[in-house]
Amino acid sequence: MTRELDFDETAKLAASSAQALAGYPADLAGMIGEMVLWLERHRLPGLALLADWLEHAPVFDASAAGPVIDDKGMVSFPDPFVGGMFIVDRFDEWTLPGLFEGPKHGSVLMAPFLAMAAHKRSMPLEIVFFGDERFQGEAGRLVYRDGKSAFEGKPGLLPGVRQVGISRPEFLARQPRAPLDAAIAVDEAVLKRLTPAQAS
């Protein structure tokens, strides 16, 4: 069964869940709500991805949430939202095509930040989500341009994504669509995984 939530309800549910289940501060939780809403409007399972992250995430610690660079120069992000803000701020320093590693169970939650960075620069962007050790190859691919997007892939594999590739495509293989402008349909099982008091 599914339930329809309006945009405000969707963002508020995500924000309150981030605070209640992982201790995110209110200002960061509010931003999380907006990013999850972006995913839902762009036809990605934002609330389900958030639920999976919150079930595995440590209690939020700002001192441990920043990016990590290993001895090979690979950048990894322990927290998808702090990592997303880092990418937006440093996007011009990235060499495209590029590759980074996000947190287990949370990498796809960084997609709205990547789109935001591209949008600010009026450039198209292709984001490739790579599967985990159980599934080699692509779990999905998102193209974004001028506020529109198109996703192709296997939504069920997205929670296991770790590595994310980004590039500026010469052309878009799929025609992007405008984001949803109506209510968000959410599975009742996903709602139960989020803040119980609001999902009942």
Secondary structure, 3 states (H helix, E strand, C coil): CEEEECHHHHHHHHHHHHHHHHCCCHHHHHHHHHHHHHHHHCCCCHHHHHHHHHHHCCCCCHHHCCCEECCCCCEECCCHHHHHHHHHHHHHHCCCCEEEECCCCCHHHHHHHHHHHHHHCCCCEEEEEECCCCCCCEEEEEEEECCEEEEEECHHHHHHCCEEEEECCCCCCCCCECCCCCCEEEEHHHHHHCCHHHHC
